[in-house]
């Protein structure tokens, strides 16, 4: 019988893992199945662009994997039974159970509300394609002068705020961050970011810890009320809850705890890649969620599975960082070089050159999905945050 490999999720991590496995292993020996809720690949790193009114190319997963031997099942994963080695999926043919010999868990992440009341009821987000489309519809219905409030001060918050402000200069765009906006960047990058936010007319409230979201805006811990017609929650991401509901060992954040080969520490037949995986990088720090971590995790995980099935030594190199990239609308950007530990250096690329570099990285990410069986070099694991 063929060895059954089931890959849950076809985002950057899952799609890349499936394609690399198809290249590494013989079709006569394995059966690879990818399960994904959406029939198309979702360019998650561009969802702020989708929300702001731009159209993204449609890339059907069955077209992506045509001719590779990878089977695509469109369906929503309901549960994982890691002890019985099975997955329950609700899909095109109703509810079905998929049995596996090796499972790749790549269900990614969703919006994290951190228990703040009102987030689910009143706030929009850009954590998924449908959420981004709902936000776009909402923005299209706003009249000139209305306020859009973005909660958060990280990469997603900055890109969402600047994209909307550039696309809709008639709106009042406001940011409310628990700490500082972009405060992890080098001073030169922070100065450029502040100038871009001012140029786009974005009002920034730093050290404004939001404790409640209402229909009319938010309330901060200090008691201040920030009024808005539309609130967008971009304060962070959380692991998909399915792993935490299983017998898999997970971190406090619900991510599957894996070793350096991306193999579950509790269930050796399960591998986790992307946002779903808790893996230590340089300095013992857990790798952060993002497209940047998805690719090298996928390479390492796929190569480890292939090595295990063919009797070779699984790769276990540490994964390190290279840079962080931030778009500030379509014509401006920041590329912040970082250390392996993800700490900023004094080397930055700003303005139009930064925007072009960021766009190149995003385009390469999309191109690699279109060519899933392309084997990129993986001896030196370095990440480029997009």
Beta strands, then each sheet from edge to edge (+ up, - down):
strand 1: 3-8
strand 2: 30-36
strand 3: 71-81
strand 4: 86-91
strand 5: 94-99
strand 6: 102-105
strand 7: 109-111
strand 8: 123-124
strand 9: 147-151
strand 10: 172-176
strand 11: 203-205
strand 12: 210-214
strand 13: 217-220
strand 14: 225-227
strand 15: 230-233
strand 16: 237-239
strand 17: 256-257
strand 18: 270-272
strand 19: 277-278
strand 20: 320-327
strand 21: 333-338
strand 22: 344-350
strand 23: 382-385
sheet 1: 5+ 4- 3+ 2+ 1+ 6+ 18+
sheet 2: 7+ 16-
sheet 3: 8+ 15+ 9+ 10+ 11+
sheet 4: 12+ 13- 14+
sheet 5: 17+ 19+
sheet 6: 22+ 21- 20+ 23+
end
